[in-house]
Amino acid sequence: MPSTTVISGVQYSGIWSLSGQANAVAAGTWPSQPVPIYAWGLNTSGQLGLGNTTNYSSPKQVDSAVWATVAGGSAFSSAIKTNGTLWSWGQNNQGQLGLGNTTGYSSAKQIGALTTWSTVSCGSDFAIAIKTDGTMWSWGQNRSDAGQLGLGNTTYYSSPKQIGALTTWLRISCGRYHALATKTDGTLWGWGGNYQGAVGDGTSTTRSSPVQVGALTTWATVSGGEYYSAATKTDGTIWMWGLNDSGQLGLGNTTYSYSSPKQVGALTTWASVNAGTYYSTAIKTDGALWTWGRGTNGVLGLGNTTSYSSPKQVGALTTWLRIAPGTRRSHSIIVKTDGTLWSWGNNASGQLGLGNTTSYSSPKQVGSLTTWGSVAAGGSFTLAVLS
C-alpha cells in the first residue's frame, strides 16, 4: 500500500495524522501529548462542539484533550480519543450521536464507557465505527429505502449496534446513504442505499446487510460519496462506481451510472482517492493532487467552475499529503507535507477557515500553522486535529 494512503469518505468524514476513515490502529501507536480539535464553519446544530450554535469563519479550538481521529456528518461530529473512547456532538434528531437518545448537544458527549474504539466514519445522519477487536458497529438513521446501518433491517438506533459477528473488519467509509468496508483479507463489502449502483455489486437493489463487491482480495482504500463510491487497489489503481451525471467517476464521460467498479485510466501510481459531493479528489504517490467531477463553487481547485469528467492536476505542486472533500455545499480541506492547511470551494458558512465567507476556486492557506494532522469535512463545516 502506498505510504501516503488516505482513506476518506464523506466524506461525510480517520486515525491520527490521516483524514477520513482509516485503518484500525494497534494499541500504543497514538500520541500521548494533548492533540486538540479545531472546528469552523456552519454551527446551527452545535456540530463544531464549541458549546454554542455560532458560526465561525476561522479555526476555533474545541478543547485540549488527546484526540486521535475526527469525522464529520451532515450536521454532527464524532471523534475518538487516544484512550480509545468515542465521543459525538451536534444534531441528534435521528440518534446519530449514538447516545441512546435524540437530544442534540453542542459539546462533546461520550458514547458509553468503552475504551476499545479504533476508527469512526459519519454518513449523512448515521455513523459506523470499528473496534480494536475488528468488530463493526453502527447507529443513527436507517432509511426504509437504504438500510445503511447494515443490520439487516431498517430500524433506527440511537446507540451502537454490532453488524454481524465478524472480527475481521479493517476500514470503513460512509457515503450519504450507503457504506463501504474492507476486511483484513483484502475483500471489499458494501451495503445501504444502492441508488445508481453505489454499493458496487452490479445491481441497484437496496442492501441492508453487507454484500461482497466482486471476489478480489486486493482492495486497499475505500471512500463513500454522494450516491457513488471510490476505491484503490494494492497495485495503485483507482476504481469507481455509482452516479456519474457530473463525470465524478473520472471515466471521461457522463454516462449516468455504473453499478460495478470501473478503472479510472491505466495509471498505477495513485496513493488515495476520495469521493465527495459530485466531485472527486486523488493524490498520487509523487504528492501531486488531481480532481474531477462537478466544478460548482470552484470546488475542484482548478481556478474555475468548470466540470471535468477525467482527472485534472491542481497546480504543479507535489507536496500534497491528505485531503477531505466536504458534503452538500462542497468544499475541500487538504494538508501538505510541511503540515500547512489549505482549503477551497464553497465558503458560504465560513467552512474554508479563511476568516471570511468568500468562495475560492484555487487553494488558499488556512492560517500559518505547520502542525496540522487529521482533517474532516462535514456539511458546510470543518474539523481538524493537530499532529
Secondary structure, 3 states (H helix, E strand, C coil): CCCCCCECCCCCCCCCCCCCCCCCCCCCCCCCCCECEEEEECCCCCCCCCCCCCCEEEEEEEECCEEEEEEECCCEEEEEECCCCEEEEECCCCCCCCCCCCCCEEEEEECCCCCCEEEEEECCCEEEEEECCCCEEEEECCCCCCCCCCCCCCCCEEEEEECCCCCCEEEEEECCCEEEEEECCCCEEEEECCHHHCCCCCCCCCEEEEEECCCCCCEEEEEECCCEEEEEECCCCEEEEEECCCCCCCCCCCCCEEEEEEECCCCCCEEEEEECCCEEEEEECCCCEEEEECCHHHCCCCCCCCCEEEEEECCCCCCEEEEEECECCCEEEEEECCCCEEEEECCCCCCCCCCCCCCEEEEEECCCCCCEEEEEECECEEEEEEC
